[in-house]
Amino acid sequence: MKSLVAALGLTTALVLPGMALAREVTLTTNLKNYGGDGAYLAYYVTAADGTYAGSLWMAGGKAKYYEHLSGWYRASGGNTAEISGITGASVGAGRTLSVTLDLADTLFDAGYELHVDAAVEDMRDSPSEIVVPLTTNGAAKPVAGSRYIADFTYGL
């Protein structure tokens, strides 16, 4: 229930500024069998000019590891108050994380990009392992990761 309330908080924050309509979006991340501990994942959005627009979700509950999600940490200043949802667990190798949330319609087809950072204990960090433009045409099209993520899709 706490995660649901938190998720509604950030997605509302990304919706209200433009008083736009929102659409339900499912983010699906499939991890590779990389042979290490569970991965911390941070999902965040940047505007067309590259400026940070907001955080969506984070998998992994120990704040001491958040700085290893270096793209997100640099963009957000490490401000966890902006994250709509934080799960208490990292995502295990070979596993899938699916998160459904509401995003403002104004984020689609307007130059915004969704980033996914990944970090695994005792292994290399992977900032912006996934960077995908938020477009209606890009929905359901898998994007390959570079280190820990096998593929990522978002569905509308």
Secondary structure, 3 states (H helix, E strand, C coil): CHHHHHHHHHHHHHHHHHCCCEEEEEEEEEECCCCCCCEEEEEEEECCCCCEEEEEEEECCCHHHHHHCHHHHHHHCCCHHHCCCEECCCECCCCEEEEEEEEEHHHCCCCCEEEEEEEECCCCCEEEEEEEECCCCCCCCCEECCCCEEEEEEEC
